[in-house]
Amino acid sequence: MRSGIIFFIFSLLLYLNVSGQILTPDIDNKSLGKQVTYFEDKTASLSLGDIKNIDTQGKFSPGKQNILNFGNTASAFWVKFNYKRKDSSKAYLIIDVPNIEHIDCYVSHRDQLIKHLKSGSLERNYDDVSNQSNFVFTLPDQGQADTYTVYLRLKTNNIMLVPIKLATTDAVVKGREWKDRIEYVYIGILIALLLFNLFLYISLSDNTYLYYVFYVLTLSIYMLAYLRGYGFVFGTDIRMLINSYPHVFLSASMLTAIFFSRKFLHLDEVIPGMLKAYYFLMASAIVLFFVSISGNKSLAASIAQILTFILSVILWSSGIMAYFRGHKAAKYYIIAWFFILTTVVIVTLSLGNMLPTTEFTMQLVPIGSTLELLVLSFALGDRYKGIMKKEQRLRDENLSLAQNQKQILEKLVEQRTQMLSESVKELETSNAVKNKLFSIIAHDLRSPLNSLMSILSLNEMDALSMADLQYMLKENKKNIENIYNTLNNLLHWAKTQMEGIKAEPVCFDIRKSIEELMLVYTPLIHNKEISVLLNMDNAAPVLADENQVKLVLRNLIDNAIKFTPRSSKIELSLKHIENNIEIAIANVAADPSRININEMIVPHAMETTYGTENEKGVGLGLHLCREYIRSNGGELNIALQDEFIVFSFSLPKCCDY
């Protein structure tokens, strides 16, 4: 009982000492939290009169720290102190934070209200108040020896830290200079980092630098425009907008930090197991964004405080894992996020009143964030250095490979040049053949047709007797047959030029095909009194394109008849040779000594020739025979055997016939 009474008396004396002392403007810019008293208005509805009554009842509590920490609250807090001017200089009240939403400053003299000043981060500018990166109230100066009582009403839906200072004009300027020096340093660093890495992104087109640029930008807006109060630079409306939704920028900086870390650490390849944690962080940052944009700053602040700690731990841990898995560029990344993690831990403990809130802890977030961004820039530089080394190594390897491949490439170029030269020659030969072919064909077609048209014209004029007409038609029959064979070969040749030669093998008996063709050529054979020897008693099934083979047979038999002297001999034979059947067509040559086999086997050789009775040919049939036999897996062979010229080729047997 006695100890309780003693404690009550001690507390009362302490309260009376605090509430009764008179403060004077200081030149050292010290926070006066322990020299003031405060009261929590949980309903945020009490008036100045209500507060004065409460004050007379002794319900105001003394401040426990130099910088008052009221936590994350929606309550209004009333702060009271008495002051007296030290000399004739002006006195200023400084609330040295930029983000308290509403501040009312009531100044009384001898219990009479003489001045009411308003300010706040969501308030417009008022007279006698400087609302920039902090709030500076110009206090009354009615008399140097007079004592004034100040009641401050503070209201915000966020974490409320209140550094209260009384200062002279010189102290205000001195304090501003000290704070500006610190802040200008990290503002300059942030601008340099932003511009330099933006230049690197433009130069390298690497999204890692783009994510870093957005991270610097969004985090800088949150730190400078909100935490340090430089939103006033953009005007009152922008300042109020930023202070209404500050955690929008924090959530954006978290998202860009996640994207940057994922890209920088090659998370998908190096530590894919961390992806789920990153997805959780992204979802949480999006939730923070929508909570913030809804205007619930108190809830957004609580989420931000927890999420900042979790994000720092996960990103720092992922950097450590990436480093130990061989991603050596992560060493600076680990140091950077260690700065942030340390900052977050100290600030969290400070906000929870487990560590005292000081001027240092107030500046710790921007200082720690600036150091983090600076070290991350070193990490990007180290990454760029690694990329350059890798590219140099690749260049050296490529140079070595190029030197090793030089001779091979030279040989290949030589071979290709030779092939190209041969192709050019072949094309020139082919073009010459085509020109010659069409010249011959035009002449061969024009002459018989002109002759036929002349006969028909004479017949229409009744200039020919029946005997004359029959004689002339009989004489032109050979020419018309030559035209037919030439057109037939020409059509097949044109088709091969347009579509290429495409064989469609089927099983058929080539002996039957030869027998059918011999029936067609029997009149010509009898007309030249040629004897034909067929040496093909057994069936001869082959696997080949039947139409192409028949065209080959027609041309070879037609040539044999054309170039065999009257009353001579033609031999056709079929031989079974292992898995092939050899077809040979031989005829007696009129003058074997004049036959040049070498000219006949040239692929594009086409010369106008005449049979034993002036039957004209252009050489196209032999060319088609060679191509069609080749497309069916054979080769046309030409040989002289005694008085015979032999054309032979082989076709594969058909086992399923």
MIZAVO-362989 format. One line per 2 residues: their letters; for each residue y negated, z, x of C-alpha. Coordinates in nm, 3 decimals. Each point is the difference from the previous one (the first is absolute). Layout:
# residues N
a) Y,Z,X ~ ...;
***
This chain:
# residues 657
mr) 0.000,0.000,0.000 ~ -0.238,0.095,0.276;
sg) 0.079,-0.321,0.197 ~ -0.071,-0.211,-0.310;
ii) -0.339,0.166,-0.045 ~ -0.082,-0.055,0.367;
ff) 0.097,-0.369,-0.024 ~ -0.216,-0.043,-0.313;
if) -0.301,0.162,0.166 ~ 0.046,-0.215,0.313;
sl) 0.020,-0.319,-0.206 ~ -0.309,0.101,-0.197;
ll) -0.195,0.070,0.316 ~ 0.111,-0.332,0.145;
yl) -0.110,-0.181,-0.315 ~ -0.335,0.177,-0.008;
nv) -0.049,-0.080,0.368 ~ 0.072,-0.371,-0.054;
sg) -0.190,-0.041,-0.323 ~ -0.288,0.205,0.116;
qi) -0.067,-0.158,0.337 ~ -0.279,-0.252,0.040;
lt) 0.071,-0.323,0.187 ~ -0.250,-0.193,0.209;
pd) 0.006,-0.370,0.099 ~ 0.206,-0.047,0.315;
id) -0.048,-0.249,0.283 ~ 0.368,-0.004,0.096;
nk) 0.136,-0.163,-0.318 ~ 0.259,0.269,-0.058;
sl) 0.188,0.020,-0.328 ~ -0.084,0.312,-0.203;
gk) 0.316,0.036,-0.206 ~ 0.060,0.363,0.097;
qv) -0.359,0.092,-0.085 ~ 0.001,-0.118,-0.361;
ty) 0.174,0.104,-0.320 ~ 0.165,-0.219,-0.259;
fe) 0.147,0.001,-0.349 ~ 0.257,-0.236,-0.156;
dk) -0.100,-0.138,-0.340 ~ 0.343,-0.118,-0.118;
ta) -0.138,-0.154,-0.319 ~ -0.289,-0.168,0.187;
sl) -0.221,0.083,-0.297 ~ -0.211,0.302,0.107;
sl) -0.377,-0.025,0.019 ~ -0.233,0.149,0.260;
gd) -0.076,0.290,-0.233 ~ 0.370,0.072,-0.043;
ik) 0.048,-0.001,0.373 ~ -0.288,0.241,0.058;
ni) 0.157,0.245,-0.245 ~ 0.333,-0.034,0.177;
dt) -0.176,0.056,0.333 ~ -0.153,0.326,-0.124;
qg) 0.354,0.109,-0.093 ~ 0.108,-0.040,0.363;
kf) 0.258,-0.273,-0.070 ~ -0.107,-0.228,0.284;
sp) 0.241,0.002,0.296 ~ -0.101,-0.017,0.367;
gk) 0.087,-0.313,0.197 ~ 0.302,0.038,0.227;
qn) -0.060,-0.297,0.235 ~ -0.302,-0.165,0.154;
il) 0.091,-0.319,-0.189 ~ 0.094,0.084,-0.357;
nf) 0.332,-0.150,-0.109 ~ 0.046,0.002,-0.377;
gn) 0.302,-0.235,0.005 ~ 0.085,-0.278,-0.246;
ta) -0.157,0.124,-0.320 ~ -0.178,-0.107,-0.317;
sa) -0.191,0.330,-0.022 ~ -0.371,0.035,0.065;
fw) -0.098,0.239,0.278 ~ -0.326,0.192,0.017;
vk) -0.123,0.101,0.345 ~ -0.282,0.252,0.049;
fn) -0.210,0.102,0.297 ~ -0.350,0.128,0.076;
yk) -0.223,-0.153,0.262 ~ -0.340,0.045,0.156;
rk) -0.191,-0.253,0.208 ~ -0.003,0.083,0.370;
ds) -0.340,-0.152,0.073 ~ -0.236,-0.254,-0.147;
sk) 0.246,-0.286,0.044 ~ 0.184,-0.142,-0.300;
ay) 0.339,0.135,-0.100 ~ 0.293,-0.224,-0.095;
li) 0.327,0.071,-0.171 ~ 0.279,-0.227,0.129;
id) 0.331,-0.058,-0.175 ~ 0.161,-0.172,0.298;
vp) 0.261,-0.207,-0.184 ~ -0.056,-0.328,-0.189;
ni) 0.250,0.016,-0.285 ~ -0.081,0.291,-0.235;
eh) -0.055,-0.175,-0.332 ~ -0.266,0.224,-0.162;
id) -0.233,0.253,0.165 ~ -0.267,0.205,-0.176;
cy) -0.232,0.208,0.220 ~ -0.201,0.269,-0.183;
vs) -0.268,0.176,0.210 ~ -0.148,0.324,-0.143;
hr) -0.288,0.214,0.120 ~ -0.030,0.353,-0.137;
dq) 0.251,-0.089,-0.275 ~ -0.206,-0.302,-0.105;
li) 0.154,-0.350,0.028 ~ -0.242,-0.208,0.205;
kh) 0.212,-0.304,0.087 ~ 0.310,-0.182,-0.125;
lk) 0.137,-0.268,0.230 ~ 0.291,-0.233,-0.081;
sg) 0.224,-0.217,0.213 ~ 0.363,-0.100,0.052;
sl) 0.220,-0.294,0.094 ~ 0.004,-0.117,-0.364;
er) -0.370,0.068,-0.054 ~ -0.294,-0.228,0.064;
ny) -0.271,0.090,0.249 ~ -0.254,0.266,-0.097;
dd) -0.326,0.121,0.154 ~ 0.016,0.265,0.273;
vs) 0.369,-0.081,0.063 ~ 0.139,-0.229,0.270;
nq) 0.333,-0.139,-0.123 ~ 0.157,-0.193,0.288;
sn) 0.296,0.113,0.208 ~ -0.075,0.356,-0.115;
fv) -0.239,0.174,-0.241 ~ -0.328,0.141,0.133;
ft) -0.214,0.201,-0.245 ~ -0.365,0.071,0.083;
lp) -0.055,0.367,-0.093 ~ -0.335,0.140,-0.136;
dq) -0.260,0.126,0.249 ~ -0.231,0.213,-0.214;
gq) -0.029,0.275,0.257 ~ 0.147,0.085,0.336;
ad) 0.073,0.366,-0.078 ~ 0.146,-0.065,-0.345;
ty) 0.373,0.035,-0.071 ~ 0.173,-0.264,-0.215;
tv) 0.333,0.008,-0.183 ~ 0.209,-0.315,-0.014;
yl) 0.279,-0.069,-0.247 ~ 0.208,-0.308,0.072;
rl) 0.226,-0.149,-0.267 ~ 0.267,-0.220,0.159;
kt) 0.238,-0.217,-0.206 ~ 0.251,-0.263,0.108;
nn) 0.344,-0.118,-0.108 ~ 0.135,-0.007,0.350;
im) 0.047,0.216,0.308 ~ -0.317,0.204,0.042;
lv) -0.109,0.099,0.350 ~ -0.353,0.140,0.013;
pi) -0.180,0.037,0.336 ~ -0.332,0.167,-0.097;
kl) -0.281,0.004,0.256 ~ -0.361,0.118,0.005;
at) -0.205,-0.192,0.252 ~ -0.349,-0.071,0.121;
td) -0.134,-0.352,0.045 ~ 0.099,0.000,0.368;
av) 0.347,0.123,-0.086 ~ 0.049,-0.273,-0.259;
vk) -0.092,-0.267,0.253 ~ 0.213,0.163,0.270;
gr) 0.302,0.032,-0.228 ~ -0.039,-0.359,-0.117;
ew) -0.013,-0.125,0.361 ~ 0.315,0.192,0.098;
kd) 0.199,-0.127,-0.295 ~ -0.132,-0.353,0.034;
ri) 0.107,-0.021,0.363 ~ 0.359,0.086,-0.089;
ey) 0.011,-0.225,-0.302 ~ -0.166,-0.296,0.170;
vy) 0.266,0.013,0.271 ~ 0.292,-0.040,-0.238;
ig) -0.195,-0.243,-0.223 ~ -0.054,-0.220,0.308;
il) 0.367,0.030,0.094 ~ 0.111,-0.096,-0.352;
ia) -0.228,-0.305,-0.013 ~ 0.120,-0.113,0.344;
ll) 0.365,0.041,-0.098 ~ -0.057,-0.186,-0.326;
lf) -0.174,-0.300,0.157 ~ 0.226,-0.024,0.305;
nl) 0.324,0.002,-0.196 ~ -0.145,-0.237,-0.260;
fl) -0.070,-0.239,0.289 ~ 0.359,0.045,0.123;
yi) 0.136,-0.077,-0.346 ~ -0.208,-0.318,-0.022;
sl) 0.115,-0.102,0.349 ~ 0.370,0.090,-0.032;
sd) 0.059,-0.030,-0.379 ~ 0.218,0.312,0.026;
nt) 0.008,0.200,-0.327 ~ 0.045,0.323,0.196;
yl) -0.365,-0.020,0.108 ~ -0.107,-0.086,-0.355;
yy) 0.171,0.311,-0.139 ~ -0.164,0.208,0.274;
vf) -0.343,-0.146,-0.085 ~ 0.041,0.093,-0.368;
yv) 0.125,0.346,0.102 ~ -0.310,0.057,0.214;
lt) -0.226,-0.133,-0.277 ~ 0.141,0.208,-0.287;
ls) 0.038,0.317,0.205 ~ -0.354,-0.040,0.135;
iy) -0.141,-0.035,-0.351 ~ 0.181,0.318,-0.106;
ml) -0.105,0.196,0.308 ~ -0.356,-0.119,0.040;
ay) -0.113,-0.079,-0.353 ~ 0.172,0.297,-0.165;
lr) 0.097,0.275,0.246 ~ -0.313,-0.042,0.215;
gy) -0.229,-0.118,-0.281 ~ -0.127,-0.330,0.140;
gf) 0.039,-0.169,-0.338 ~ -0.376,0.054,-0.047;
vf) -0.056,-0.290,0.243 ~ 0.113,-0.240,-0.277;
gt) -0.227,0.150,-0.265 ~ 0.027,0.268,-0.266;
di) 0.229,-0.194,-0.236 ~ 0.253,-0.083,0.272;
rm) -0.012,0.360,0.128 ~ 0.076,0.133,-0.348;
li) 0.278,-0.258,-0.050 ~ 0.170,0.094,0.327;
ns) -0.024,0.371,-0.079 ~ 0.143,-0.057,-0.349;
yp) 0.318,-0.171,0.129 ~ 0.035,0.100,0.367;
hv) 0.378,0.010,0.014 ~ 0.021,-0.367,-0.097;
fl) -0.096,-0.079,0.359 ~ 0.237,0.266,0.134;
sa) 0.292,-0.149,-0.196 ~ -0.095,-0.348,0.126;
sm) -0.005,0.128,0.359 ~ 0.343,0.155,-0.052;
lt) 0.143,-0.329,-0.128 ~ -0.144,-0.198,0.291;
ai) 0.128,0.264,0.245 ~ 0.349,-0.041,-0.149;
ff) -0.012,-0.380,0.022 ~ -0.136,0.022,0.356;
sr) 0.269,0.245,0.112 ~ 0.278,-0.206,-0.156;
kf) -0.120,-0.314,0.177 ~ -0.085,0.166,0.332;
lh) 0.331,0.189,0.029 ~ 0.209,-0.299,-0.120;
ld) 0.140,0.248,-0.250 ~ 0.224,-0.250,-0.182;
ev) 0.192,-0.076,0.322 ~ -0.035,0.317,0.211;
ip) 0.038,0.281,-0.256 ~ 0.082,-0.152,-0.342;
gm) 0.117,0.343,-0.118 ~ -0.367,0.110,-0.018;
lk) -0.091,-0.268,-0.255 ~ 0.077,0.228,-0.295;
ay) -0.241,0.262,0.136 ~ -0.266,-0.267,0.042;
yf) 0.056,-0.122,-0.356 ~ -0.044,0.360,-0.119;
lm) -0.329,0.025,0.191 ~ -0.124,-0.327,-0.149;
as) 0.086,0.113,-0.352 ~ -0.174,0.335,0.059;
ai) -0.312,-0.173,0.136 ~ -0.010,-0.220,-0.310;
vl) 0.028,0.309,-0.220 ~ -0.290,0.157,0.193;
ff) -0.202,-0.318,-0.055 ~ 0.042,0.008,-0.377;
vs) -0.059,0.377,-0.024 ~ -0.319,-0.041,0.201;
is) -0.127,-0.298,-0.194 ~ 0.057,0.194,-0.323;
gn) -0.269,0.247,0.118 ~ 0.225,0.305,0.047;
ks) -0.134,0.097,0.342 ~ 0.155,0.346,0.002;
la) 0.355,-0.129,-0.056 ~ -0.064,-0.291,0.240;
as) -0.114,0.246,0.269 ~ 0.318,0.208,-0.041;
ia) 0.220,-0.311,0.019 ~ -0.196,-0.130,0.298;
qi) 0.039,0.328,0.189 ~ 0.380,0.004,-0.046;
lt) 0.047,-0.374,0.045 ~ -0.208,-0.011,0.320;
fi) 0.230,0.257,0.159 ~ 0.321,-0.176,-0.115;
ls) -0.130,-0.341,0.110 ~ -0.097,0.133,0.345;
vi) 0.343,0.156,0.051 ~ 0.193,-0.313,-0.111;
lw) -0.208,-0.249,0.197 ~ 0.005,0.218,0.311;
ss) 0.378,0.050,-0.030 ~ 0.062,-0.373,-0.048;
gi) -0.199,-0.067,0.318 ~ 0.218,0.244,0.195;
ma) 0.320,-0.160,-0.134 ~ -0.127,-0.350,0.079;
yf) -0.086,0.106,0.355 ~ 0.345,0.143,0.066;
rg) 0.155,-0.317,-0.139 ~ -0.169,-0.212,0.263;
hk) -0.340,-0.079,-0.153 ~ -0.204,0.118,0.300;
aa) -0.335,-0.108,-0.147 ~ 0.034,0.295,-0.243;
ky) -0.101,0.259,0.263 ~ -0.374,-0.030,-0.076;
yi) 0.082,-0.015,-0.372 ~ 0.175,0.339,0.029;
ia) -0.301,0.154,0.177 ~ -0.237,-0.140,-0.265;
wf) 0.190,0.143,-0.294 ~ 0.043,0.329,0.187;
fi) -0.382,0.030,-0.004 ~ -0.002,-0.056,-0.375;
lt) 0.290,0.236,-0.063 ~ -0.167,0.273,0.205;
tv) -0.328,-0.058,-0.184 ~ 0.169,0.012,-0.340;
vi) 0.185,0.324,0.085 ~ -0.317,0.176,0.124;
vt) -0.211,-0.117,-0.294 ~ 0.274,0.094,-0.251;
ls) 0.030,0.349,0.148 ~ -0.379,0.028,-0.001;
lg) -0.026,-0.104,-0.367 ~ 0.273,0.252,-0.082;
nm) -0.206,0.276,0.169 ~ 0.277,0.052,0.258;
lp) -0.245,-0.113,0.267 ~ -0.377,0.055,-0.009;
tt) -0.214,-0.294,-0.110 ~ -0.246,-0.082,0.276;
ef) -0.239,-0.276,0.100 ~ 0.282,-0.135,0.217;
tm) 0.251,-0.022,-0.286 ~ -0.269,-0.167,-0.213;
ql) -0.028,-0.275,0.263 ~ 0.372,-0.011,0.081;
vp) 0.106,-0.265,-0.254 ~ -0.243,-0.272,0.115;
ig) 0.048,0.089,0.367 ~ 0.381,0.004,-0.029;
st) 0.003,-0.323,-0.204 ~ -0.226,-0.173,0.254;
le) 0.226,0.109,0.285 ~ 0.301,-0.124,-0.196;
ll) -0.156,-0.341,-0.060 ~ -0.105,-0.023,0.363;
vl) 0.352,0.077,0.129 ~ 0.149,-0.242,-0.256;
sf) -0.226,-0.263,0.151 ~ 0.152,0.086,0.339;
al) 0.341,-0.043,-0.163 ~ -0.099,-0.344,-0.123;
gd) -0.128,-0.084,0.347 ~ 0.329,0.113,0.152;
ry) 0.184,-0.207,-0.260 ~ -0.214,-0.302,0.087;
kg) 0.076,0.059,0.369 ~ 0.373,0.007,-0.081;
im) -0.031,-0.323,-0.198 ~ -0.179,-0.165,0.291;
kk) 0.271,0.115,0.244 ~ 0.268,-0.131,-0.231;
eq) -0.178,-0.331,-0.035 ~ -0.040,-0.021,0.380;
rl) 0.369,0.071,0.042 ~ 0.082,-0.265,-0.255;
rd) -0.233,-0.244,0.176 ~ 0.176,0.069,0.331;
en) 0.339,-0.045,-0.163 ~ -0.116,-0.318,-0.169;
ls) -0.138,-0.130,0.329 ~ 0.330,0.071,0.171;
la) 0.187,-0.161,-0.285 ~ -0.232,-0.299,0.011;
qn) 0.062,-0.042,0.370 ~ 0.375,0.026,-0.052;
qk) -0.013,-0.252,-0.281 ~ -0.235,-0.240,0.172;
qi) 0.270,-0.215,0.156 ~ 0.202,0.000,-0.322;
le) -0.305,-0.106,-0.196 ~ -0.082,-0.270,0.252;
kl) 0.353,-0.137,-0.030 ~ -0.020,0.024,-0.376;
ve) -0.333,-0.185,-0.001 ~ 0.150,-0.266,0.226;
qr) 0.298,-0.036,-0.232 ~ -0.221,-0.012,-0.307;
tq) -0.224,-0.257,0.167 ~ 0.301,-0.213,0.080;
ml) 0.131,0.039,-0.354 ~ -0.343,-0.089,-0.137;
se) -0.014,-0.303,0.224 ~ 0.342,-0.107,-0.122;
sv) -0.104,0.063,-0.361 ~ -0.313,-0.210,0.051;
ke) 0.208,-0.279,0.148 ~ 0.246,0.029,-0.286;
le) -0.280,-0.013,-0.255 ~ -0.155,-0.299,0.173;
ts) 0.339,-0.175,0.002 ~ 0.059,0.094,-0.363;
na) -0.343,-0.126,-0.098 ~ 0.058,-0.326,0.186;
vk) 0.337,-0.036,-0.171 ~ -0.154,0.056,-0.341;
nk) -0.273,-0.257,0.065 ~ 0.251,-0.250,0.122;
lf) 0.239,0.079,-0.283 ~ -0.257,-0.057,-0.270;
si) -0.118,-0.318,0.170 ~ 0.355,-0.138,0.002;
ia) 0.075,0.115,-0.352 ~ -0.323,-0.149,-0.134;
hd) 0.090,-0.332,0.158 ~ 0.363,0.011,-0.113;
lr) -0.091,0.089,-0.356 ~ -0.286,-0.246,-0.028;
sp) 0.191,-0.313,0.116 ~ 0.301,0.019,-0.238;
ln) -0.221,0.101,-0.291 ~ -0.239,-0.287,0.070;
sl) 0.297,-0.239,0.012 ~ 0.136,0.135,-0.327;
ms) -0.343,-0.023,-0.166 ~ -0.028,-0.361,0.117;
il) 0.340,-0.087,-0.154 ~ -0.098,0.164,-0.328;
sl) -0.336,-0.181,-0.004 ~ 0.169,-0.335,0.063;
ne) 0.250,0.076,-0.273 ~ -0.281,0.076,-0.249;
md) -0.160,-0.336,0.085 ~ 0.337,-0.175,-0.060;
al) -0.019,-0.133,0.354 ~ 0.359,0.099,0.077;
sm) 0.323,-0.131,-0.137 ~ 0.280,0.239,-0.087;
ad) 0.187,-0.095,0.315 ~ -0.309,0.061,0.215;
lq) -0.064,0.339,-0.168 ~ 0.359,0.113,0.054;
ym) -0.010,-0.109,0.364 ~ -0.329,0.174,0.073;
lk) 0.107,0.323,-0.175 ~ 0.325,-0.002,0.194;
en) -0.189,-0.038,0.325 ~ -0.236,0.290,-0.092;
kk) 0.282,0.227,-0.106 ~ 0.059,0.110,0.362;
ni) -0.369,0.083,0.040 ~ -0.001,0.203,-0.320;
en) 0.308,0.192,0.114 ~ -0.177,0.077,0.328;
iy) -0.304,0.119,-0.196 ~ 0.222,0.226,-0.208;
nt) 0.167,0.156,0.303 ~ -0.333,0.039,0.179;
ln) -0.166,0.167,-0.303 ~ 0.299,0.228,-0.044;
nl) -0.020,0.113,0.364 ~ -0.378,0.030,-0.020;
lh) 0.017,0.230,-0.302 ~ 0.249,0.227,0.173;
wa) -0.210,0.001,0.318 ~ -0.316,0.088,-0.196;
kt) 0.182,0.284,-0.173 ~ 0.112,0.146,0.334;
qm) -0.359,-0.021,0.129 ~ -0.141,0.186,-0.300;
eg) 0.271,0.257,-0.071 ~ 0.199,0.008,0.321;
ik) 0.373,-0.061,0.012 ~ 0.188,0.252,-0.212;
ae) 0.376,-0.041,-0.007 ~ 0.195,0.135,-0.298;
pv) 0.360,0.002,0.124 ~ 0.287,-0.058,-0.246;
cf) 0.367,-0.082,0.044 ~ 0.092,-0.366,-0.056;
di) 0.249,-0.257,0.129 ~ -0.188,-0.233,0.233;
rk) 0.292,-0.247,-0.008 ~ -0.063,-0.062,-0.372;
si) -0.374,-0.043,0.066 ~ 0.071,-0.266,0.263;
ee) 0.244,-0.181,-0.233 ~ -0.261,-0.006,-0.280;
lm) -0.266,-0.141,0.235 ~ 0.236,-0.269,0.128;
lv) 0.039,-0.126,-0.357 ~ -0.379,-0.041,-0.016;
yt) -0.012,-0.188,0.331 ~ 0.305,-0.223,-0.070;
pl) -0.211,-0.303,-0.107 ~ -0.205,0.014,0.324;
ih) 0.316,0.044,0.207 ~ 0.167,-0.301,-0.167;
nk) -0.318,-0.204,0.033 ~ 0.005,0.044,0.381;
ei) 0.379,-0.030,0.011 ~ 0.026,0.337,0.174;
sv) 0.331,0.187,0.015 ~ -0.011,0.378,-0.047;
ll) 0.256,0.240,0.145 ~ 0.009,0.343,-0.172;
nm) 0.176,0.263,0.209 ~ -0.012,0.296,-0.240;
dn) 0.330,0.060,-0.174 ~ -0.040,0.372,-0.071;
aa) -0.258,0.190,-0.202 ~ -0.301,0.116,0.201;
pv) -0.177,0.293,-0.171 ~ -0.334,0.089,0.161;
la) -0.270,0.263,-0.063 ~ -0.331,-0.187,-0.005;
de) -0.280,-0.131,-0.219 ~ 0.176,-0.282,-0.186;
nq) -0.314,-0.205,-0.077 ~ -0.122,0.015,0.359;
vk) 0.341,-0.098,0.138 ~ 0.026,-0.292,-0.244;
lv) -0.344,-0.126,0.115 ~ 0.122,0.022,0.361;
lr) 0.317,-0.194,-0.086 ~ -0.193,-0.266,-0.192;
nl) -0.234,-0.060,0.293 ~ 0.274,-0.008,0.264;
id) 0.225,-0.233,-0.208 ~ -0.298,-0.219,-0.087;
na) -0.096,-0.023,0.370 ~ 0.362,-0.076,0.095;
ik) 0.012,-0.290,-0.247 ~ -0.346,-0.119,0.102;
ft) 0.070,-0.010,0.374 ~ 0.364,-0.119,-0.010;
pr) 0.043,-0.371,0.072 ~ 0.161,-0.213,-0.269;
ss) 0.382,0.018,-0.009 ~ -0.002,0.313,0.222;
ki) 0.128,0.350,-0.062 ~ -0.121,0.349,-0.111;
el) 0.206,0.317,0.046 ~ -0.049,0.326,-0.193;
sl) 0.202,0.303,0.105 ~ 0.030,0.369,-0.081;
kh) 0.147,0.249,0.250 ~ 0.084,0.369,-0.047;
ie) -0.120,0.183,0.311 ~ 0.058,0.379,-0.026;
nn) -0.252,0.126,-0.260 ~ -0.189,-0.329,-0.026;
ie) 0.052,-0.348,-0.129 ~ -0.133,-0.284,0.211;
ia) -0.126,-0.312,-0.179 ~ -0.028,-0.317,0.208;
ia) -0.132,-0.342,-0.106 ~ 0.049,-0.276,0.260;
nv) -0.087,-0.366,-0.018 ~ 0.029,-0.296,0.236;
aa) -0.332,-0.056,0.177 ~ -0.130,-0.355,0.028;
dp) -0.118,0.055,0.356 ~ 0.088,0.348,0.141;
sr) -0.195,-0.067,0.319 ~ -0.330,-0.006,-0.191;
in) 0.056,0.338,-0.165 ~ -0.200,0.288,0.155;
in) 0.160,0.327,-0.111 ~ -0.279,0.209,0.161;
em) -0.266,-0.156,-0.221 ~ 0.211,0.050,-0.311;
iv) 0.047,0.375,0.059 ~ -0.374,0.072,0.042;
ph) -0.089,0.220,-0.306 ~ -0.304,-0.197,-0.112;
am) 0.108,-0.347,0.114 ~ -0.044,-0.249,-0.283;
et) 0.001,-0.369,0.092 ~ 0.017,-0.299,-0.230;
ty) 0.342,-0.160,0.041 ~ 0.178,-0.300,-0.150;
gt) 0.366,-0.030,-0.097 ~ 0.236,-0.279,0.096;
en) -0.132,-0.206,-0.294 ~ -0.364,0.110,0.030;
ek) 0.041,0.308,-0.219 ~ -0.311,0.201,0.081;
gv) -0.010,0.376,0.071 ~ -0.275,0.240,0.105;
gl) 0.208,0.275,0.161 ~ -0.090,0.260,-0.264;
gl) 0.358,0.031,-0.121 ~ 0.127,0.101,0.343;
hl) -0.275,0.262,0.025 ~ 0.099,0.147,-0.338;
cr) 0.366,0.001,0.098 ~ -0.076,0.200,0.312;
ey) -0.210,0.261,-0.191 ~ 0.243,0.038,-0.292;
ir) 0.304,0.035,0.226 ~ -0.182,0.266,0.201;
sn) -0.092,0.194,-0.317 ~ 0.372,0.012,-0.086;
gg) 0.099,0.142,0.336 ~ 0.095,-0.320,0.178;
el) -0.139,-0.243,0.253 ~ -0.013,-0.382,-0.013;
ni) 0.172,-0.156,0.300 ~ -0.032,-0.365,0.101;
al) 0.235,-0.162,0.251 ~ 0.123,-0.341,0.118;
qd) 0.378,-0.044,0.018 ~ 0.094,-0.346,0.124;
ef) -0.143,-0.242,-0.257 ~ -0.064,0.273,-0.258;
iv) -0.308,0.214,-0.059 ~ 0.112,0.331,-0.147;
fs) -0.210,0.240,-0.213 ~ 0.173,0.335,-0.046;
fs) -0.078,0.352,-0.121 ~ 0.189,0.315,-0.096;
lp) -0.018,0.221,-0.309 ~ 0.161,0.340,-0.053;
kc) 0.320,0.016,-0.202 ~ 0.003,0.162,-0.341;
cd) 0.284,0.252,-0.017 ~ -0.039,0.063,-0.377;
y) 0.041,-0.361,-0.108;
***
